[in-house]
Amino acid sequence: MPSVESLTFLDSRGDKRRVDFIADSLIEKAGGFPITVVTGHNGSHKSTMLRELVAALTLHDADSTVTIVGNAKGPHRVLCTSGSVADRFPSKDLAGGGRSRFDVPNYAYIGQRAGPNILSKKAPLETMLGFALDSANANRFKSDFFMRAHKFAGVKSRVEFIFQRRQKKAKDVPDLLGRVQNISNDTPKQPSKAKRADELPVSFATAQWLLEEFEYDDFTTLETAILKGGKRLTATLSSDGVECNDFSASALRLGLHLGLIGLLDAQVTPVDGNRAFSLFDLSSGEYHMYTSILGLGFGMTSSTLVLIDEPENSLHPQWQREYMATVIKICGETLVDGHLVVCTHSPLIVATATQDSTIVDLTLPDAQVNVASYGASADELLLSQFGVGSSRNHMVVAAIQRAVSLVERGEFDDSKSKEMEPEIRRILDTLTPDDPLIPVLIALLPDEVEDEPRI
């Protein structure tokens, strides 16, 4: 997918907004995939922007308008993940049952929201398995991201996944192929709640994709495995690939997509021991690193828009950097004409943006667009991108020392003071009310009077 140039959408207040994802100076620049890092205060509509971007790229009837570099027509491949369980990426499920209009094969979400009001730790693993069990991805088990994900989680790179059959009655299972064909033959209509309890949870678009993606034998093998019962279904993933017990990986993958098979547990072994434990017992940070890195590594194609919302949640500062380094490496190895967009509140995440990435600040009604420079420090980004200063910030210290030196030399005249006044005022506005440097800054501003407490 060519790069996203801009998005025009209505925010939650009903105001029209335009966000540029690539700085003008970079639009014609060739080579690599573009990276856009989006920041902004809470309430600056980052989540709304992400949701509308998904809609504009994956649906034909979206209200928002997206501009693509090269004017390539959609729908486009979109892969989303989040460090927050409260993200607003669109759900494929409707409240009360049925499928939403986002149940389309070109949209995938790796996260714990399994529906409008449902959270599931199993959901991101099931999504990841839907990618990993694809024979087209068999060579990716040797990729660096696979080893890194297990290293971050502190477990050996051999995991046994245990599945359960979700059908309620045997009569709900036969003729899977025919039932999918019936859905694909229906006239496309607005999504609605399921008509019957046994109706397959797939949309018209997904049904058509399933018929193209899977063979006749996959449907019959899945039917037999479900009706047979008894023996539990397992699959082991390791650097050697996929191993299934008397069951094909392709049929298992089909069962996950049809919702007839679900993940029950995943057993892992710590790198420094031999006693197995459940993958769900990992810390929130470990689990987030594991599921999102594997999901992106197996789910990304050569032409994908990758959207990541607040990846810093539950991650140690060092892991924030390592997470982004891993994601950028996956993109570099996989994307040909895709785009990576990251929304964040973390200066460390912003600092990972490579040279010539686009940095967007949504705080103001007209989003501010800048180009990332190599080597920006967290202190510099806190002040310039997030408007947060402190007397220990080296950018603040440097500015004050420069002004004080001019005063000591008797060179802090009208021209010099006017030259530095905007910078000093900006620093003053970012400090907390009790910061000891406030009197010093006020002394450098002749017209400033500290008559009201700062908040």
C-alpha atoms as one frame of an Amber mdcrd trajectory, in Angstrom:
protein
   0.000   0.000   0.000   1.383   3.412  -0.887   1.862   5.871   1.974  -0.917
   7.868   3.643  -0.518  11.564   2.855  -3.425  13.005   4.846  -6.755  12.279
   6.551  -9.755  14.584   6.874 -12.288  13.574   9.529 -14.815  14.882  12.053
 -13.607  14.788  15.646 -15.824  13.937  18.618 -16.957  17.580  18.819 -18.085
  17.566  15.203 -15.234  19.777  13.997 -13.557  18.958  10.710  -9.847  18.227
  11.085  -7.068  17.443   8.655  -3.948  15.553   9.671  -0.902  15.321   7.405
   1.068  12.102   7.909   4.058  12.968   5.729   5.860  16.311   5.820   5.700
  18.129   2.472   9.481  17.918   2.099   9.318  14.099   2.304   6.437  13.276
  -0.055   8.608  12.960  -3.148  11.552  11.420  -1.294  12.230   7.867  -2.438
  13.480   4.925  -0.433  12.283   3.003   2.601   8.890   3.136   4.253   7.607
   6.311   5.950   7.268   6.529   9.731   4.803   8.923  11.342   4.773   9.512
  15.099   1.681  11.288  16.445   1.629  13.069  19.817  -0.861  15.345  21.538
  -2.491  16.142  24.850  -5.230  13.898  26.232  -8.403  14.770  24.373  -6.607
  15.829  21.184  -8.513  13.131  19.229  -5.645  10.725  18.543  -7.900   7.694
  19.091 -10.655   9.144  16.907  -8.092   9.830  14.197  -6.879   6.204  14.298
 -10.400   4.823  14.090 -11.315   7.081  11.175  -8.085   6.208   9.399  -8.981
   2.506   9.630 -12.462   3.228   8.284 -11.224   5.388   5.411  -8.732   2.739
   4.288 -10.744  -0.460   4.730 -14.330   0.520   3.898 -15.954   1.843   0.752
 -18.556   3.895   2.646 -16.398   5.700   5.229 -17.308   9.271   6.202 -13.664
  10.341   6.446 -11.450  11.085   3.459  -7.922   9.785   3.064  -5.321  10.911
   0.536  -2.793   8.328  -0.608   0.573   9.195  -2.107   0.266   7.976  -5.686
  -3.567   7.967  -5.503  -3.765   4.175  -5.204  -7.344   2.936  -4.844  -8.446
   0.887  -1.839  -9.516  -0.914   0.158  -6.068  -1.286   1.714  -4.441  -3.700
   4.148  -4.447  -2.333   7.728  -2.836  -4.019  10.755  -3.406  -2.497  14.217
  -2.088  -3.151  17.704  -2.237  -1.305  21.013  -0.588  -1.182  24.402  -3.895
  -0.087  25.954  -6.955  -2.234  26.572  -9.042   0.939  26.216  -8.025   1.649
  22.614 -10.683   2.640  20.081  -9.699   0.559  17.118 -12.858  -0.730  15.394
 -14.286  -4.066  16.554 -15.341  -6.768  14.118 -18.101  -7.812  16.539 -21.362
  -6.068  17.305 -22.725  -5.769  20.821 -25.154  -8.626  21.354 -23.809 -10.741
  18.501 -23.283 -10.500  14.775 -20.523  -8.893  12.757 -19.794  -5.221  12.190
 -18.929  -3.590   8.878 -15.262  -3.867   9.904 -15.364  -7.655   9.517 -13.339
  -7.443   6.314 -10.264  -9.558   5.475  -8.002  -6.554   4.858  -8.337  -5.328
   8.475  -6.698  -7.058  11.454  -6.500  -6.024  15.106  -4.011  -7.476  17.601
  -5.334  -6.546  21.022  -7.379  -7.649  24.018 -10.673  -6.085  22.959 -12.696
  -9.025  21.651 -15.872  -6.997  21.159 -17.449  -3.623  22.008 -17.632  -4.439
  25.735 -15.529  -7.584  26.068 -11.860  -8.016  26.953  -9.957 -11.249  26.344
  -6.294 -12.055  26.915  -6.711 -14.892  24.426  -7.842 -12.645  21.562  -4.412
 -11.273  20.512  -2.918 -14.782  20.538  -5.763 -16.147  18.425  -5.234 -13.333
  15.928  -1.495 -14.003  15.874  -2.098 -17.730  15.311  -4.357 -16.885  12.380
  -1.229 -15.419  10.758   1.407 -17.858  12.041  -0.476 -20.989  10.915  -0.514
 -19.725   7.320   1.909 -21.865   5.283   2.934 -18.709   3.403   4.613 -17.522
   6.620   6.561 -20.720   7.312   9.930 -19.026   6.751   9.217 -16.337   9.382
   9.833 -18.709  12.302  13.540 -18.253  11.552  13.240 -14.468  11.658  14.822
 -12.363  14.374  11.463 -11.096  15.683  10.425 -14.643  16.691  13.461 -15.076
  18.935  13.170 -11.531  20.310   9.536 -11.956  21.354  10.398 -15.031  23.428
  13.491 -13.365  24.857  11.443 -10.396  26.084   8.960 -12.806  27.690  11.795
 -14.774  29.302  10.619 -18.082  27.847  12.041 -20.683  25.493  10.992 -20.370
  21.873   8.830 -23.488  21.892   5.199 -22.996  22.914   2.373 -25.527  23.081
  -1.012 -24.030  22.257  -4.060 -25.952  23.493  -7.446 -25.435  21.828 -11.071
 -26.169  22.632 -13.991 -26.955  20.335 -16.616 -24.233  20.617 -19.598 -25.915
  18.936 -22.568 -26.618  21.182 -24.263 -29.399  19.242 -23.089 -31.784  16.549
 -25.813 -30.543  14.201 -24.221 -27.095  14.256 -21.061 -28.381  12.549 -21.787
 -30.390   9.337 -21.469 -28.903   5.878 -19.221 -26.004   6.880 -18.273 -25.390
   3.284 -21.911 -25.170   2.214 -22.761 -22.776   5.027 -19.854 -20.471   4.137
 -20.892 -20.620   0.481 -24.444 -19.620   1.443 -23.125 -16.560   3.275 -20.904
 -15.612   0.323 -23.857 -15.935  -2.072 -26.003 -13.513  -0.076 -26.351  -9.978
  -1.340 -24.063  -7.715   0.713 -26.122  -5.868   3.313 -25.676  -3.760   6.394
 -24.254  -5.814   9.278 -26.823  -7.035  11.768 -27.150  -9.325  14.727 -26.937
 -13.049  14.088 -30.321 -14.510  13.130 -29.647 -17.891  14.742 -27.483 -19.048
  17.600 -25.708 -21.483  15.276 -25.015 -18.950  12.500 -21.346 -18.773  11.566
 -19.823 -15.520  12.837 -18.482 -14.287   9.501 -19.558 -11.515   7.170 -20.193
 -11.601   3.446 -16.698 -10.224   2.711 -14.969 -12.655   5.074 -16.923 -15.616
   3.687 -15.746 -14.779   0.175 -12.148 -14.529   1.417 -12.377 -17.886   3.259
 -13.479 -19.643   0.063 -10.472 -18.199  -1.764  -7.989 -18.812   1.072  -8.838
 -22.417   2.072  -9.180 -25.739   0.248 -12.057 -28.217   0.314  -9.943 -30.584
   2.432  -9.507 -27.898   5.093 -13.283 -27.703   5.603 -13.763 -31.476   5.744
 -10.757 -31.955   8.067 -12.137 -29.294  10.405 -15.572 -30.944  10.454 -14.079
 -34.338  11.262 -11.865 -32.977  14.030 -14.768 -31.180  15.708 -17.256 -34.048
  15.429 -14.674 -36.588  16.545 -14.271 -34.923  19.947 -12.244 -36.546  22.674
  -8.609 -35.915  21.903  -7.645 -32.316  22.555  -6.295 -30.205  19.732  -2.777
 -28.844  20.150  -0.221 -27.044  18.040   3.394 -26.338  18.905   5.188 -23.285
  17.542   8.972 -23.152  17.570  11.828 -21.916  15.426  11.325 -25.118  13.419
   7.790 -24.093  12.463   4.366 -25.557  13.329   3.566 -29.038  14.622  -0.070
 -30.198  14.990  -1.331 -33.410  16.580  -3.184 -35.415  13.889  -4.598 -32.210
  12.535  -3.529 -29.863   9.743  -2.366 -26.358  10.568  -4.534 -25.011   7.756
  -7.715 -26.619   9.148  -6.871 -25.297  12.610  -6.431 -21.821  11.160  -9.819
 -22.126   9.413 -11.436 -23.146  12.698 -10.051 -20.024  14.389 -11.388 -17.771
  11.625 -14.821 -19.425  11.802 -14.921 -19.180  15.583 -15.483 -22.941  15.926
 -12.131 -23.430  17.665 -10.769 -21.216  20.423  -7.572 -21.008  22.415  -7.764
 -22.673  25.845  -4.187 -22.261  27.091  -0.560 -21.864  26.010   2.230 -23.611
  27.894   5.736 -22.139  27.978   8.993 -22.936  29.775  11.224 -20.294  31.384
  14.679 -19.872  29.866  16.268 -20.688  33.217  14.132 -23.707  34.125  12.072
 -26.676  32.934   8.772 -26.253  34.769   6.071 -25.221  32.289   3.577 -22.451
  33.086   0.772 -20.645  31.289   1.639 -17.842  28.900  -1.243 -15.909  30.476
   0.766 -15.677  33.715   3.285 -13.307  32.113   3.341  -9.724  33.365   1.283
  -7.206  31.373   4.461  -5.755  29.825   5.851  -9.167  28.871   2.508 -10.250
  27.419   2.136  -7.041  25.420   5.655  -7.373  23.989   5.117 -11.044  23.150
   1.702 -10.819  21.463   2.246  -7.588  19.547   5.718  -8.447  18.227   4.612
 -11.912  17.057   1.347 -10.517  15.694   3.117  -7.824  13.684   5.913 -10.157
  12.606   3.558 -12.800  11.224   0.735 -10.477  10.168   2.581  -7.820   8.198
   2.643  -8.030   4.418   4.795  -6.135   1.932   2.008  -3.568   1.520   0.486
  -2.778   4.919  -0.456   0.286   6.939   0.688  -0.517  10.486  -1.077   1.447
  13.238   0.207   1.274  16.828  -1.546   3.075  19.689   0.294   3.874  22.948
   2.884   1.076  22.756   4.593   2.430  25.888   1.892   1.167  28.277   3.281
  -1.291  30.885   6.756  -1.061  29.345   9.966  -0.092  31.141  11.739   2.836
  29.395  14.410   0.494  28.021  11.741  -1.843  26.664   9.977   1.071  24.995
  13.102   1.651  22.925  13.656  -2.041  22.260  10.032  -2.547  21.275  10.172
   0.217  18.694  13.571  -0.938  17.433  12.062  -4.400  16.875   8.965  -3.034
  15.141  11.033  -0.817  12.842  13.264  -3.779  12.005  10.226  -5.937  11.131
   8.901  -3.150   8.915  12.311  -2.752   7.270  12.451  -6.469   6.463   8.830
  -6.769   5.293   7.346  -3.500   4.042   7.914  -2.522   0.440   5.353   0.258
   0.064   3.693   0.335   3.486   3.572   2.917   6.272   4.135   2.834  10.048
   2.020   5.193  12.202   2.533   5.334  15.987   0.472   7.374  18.488   2.218
   7.958  21.794   2.604  10.017  24.969   6.190   8.869  25.447   9.209  11.019
  24.489  11.251   7.796  24.373   8.980   6.429  21.642   9.265   9.708  19.717
  13.044   9.548  20.111  13.108   6.174  18.320  11.791   7.746  15.120  14.441
   7.436  12.443  15.917  10.319  10.472  13.303  11.968   8.210  10.314  10.504
  10.043   7.314  12.819  10.340   6.366  14.027  13.834   2.775  15.268  14.198
   1.432  17.171  17.224  -2.390  17.143  17.453  -2.551  19.448  20.471  -3.549
  22.486  18.395  -6.610  22.536  16.056  -4.204  22.722  13.116  -1.859  19.780
  13.611   1.820  20.763  13.701   4.058  18.713  11.394   7.831  18.451  11.820
  10.606  16.250  10.486  12.536  14.120  12.965  16.250  14.800  13.304  18.750
  12.188  14.339  19.810  12.009  17.968  17.060  14.061  19.660  17.197  13.485
  23.416  14.239  12.753  25.695  14.830  16.119  27.434  14.669  17.966  24.136
  11.514  16.138  23.070   9.819  16.689  26.426  10.282  20.419  25.985   9.770
  20.821  22.238   7.153  18.118  21.477   5.308  17.727  24.772   5.721  21.186
  26.355   7.103  19.767  29.594  10.099  21.423  31.207  12.021  21.216  34.464
  15.031  22.888  35.982  16.947  19.652  35.416  16.214  19.498  31.701  19.532
  20.134  29.937  17.778  22.289  27.310  16.396  24.506  30.085  19.732  24.666
  31.892  21.571  25.575  28.685  19.150  28.422  27.882  19.363  29.883  31.397
  23.143  29.615  31.501  23.340  31.447  28.188  21.160  34.275  29.509  22.988
  34.499  32.853  26.355  34.629  31.052  25.153  37.568  28.992  24.025  39.340
  32.189  27.372  38.716  33.892  29.221  40.171  30.924  26.891  43.153  30.785
  25.709  42.138  27.323  22.077  41.393  28.179  20.841  44.552  26.464  17.462
  45.216  24.877  18.269  43.375  21.656  19.631  40.279  23.417  16.761  40.171
  25.918  14.174  40.465  23.150  15.953  37.748  21.218  15.808  35.323  24.144
  12.458  36.410  25.580  10.262  33.906  23.625  12.460  31.004  24.688  12.529
  32.106  28.330   8.754  32.609  28.407   8.205  29.176  26.846  10.383  27.587
  29.531   8.626  29.541  32.253   5.225  28.279  31.091   6.357  24.637  31.255
   7.737  24.644  34.812   5.800  23.480  37.847   4.661  26.279  40.262   7.272
  25.458  42.914  10.278  25.165  40.596  13.204  27.113  42.154  14.227  28.550
  38.785  11.033  30.575  38.349  12.399  33.695  40.174  15.545  33.556  38.023
  13.497  33.443  34.829  11.249  36.266  35.975  14.330  38.396  36.731  15.405
  37.903  33.106  12.067  39.267  31.913  11.842  42.944  32.956   8.108  43.190
  32.240   7.190  39.988  34.044   5.569  40.339  37.468   4.866  37.313  39.620
   1.574  38.546  41.001  -0.433  35.332  40.575   0.402  31.755  41.438   1.329
  29.610  38.443  -0.652  26.456  37.699
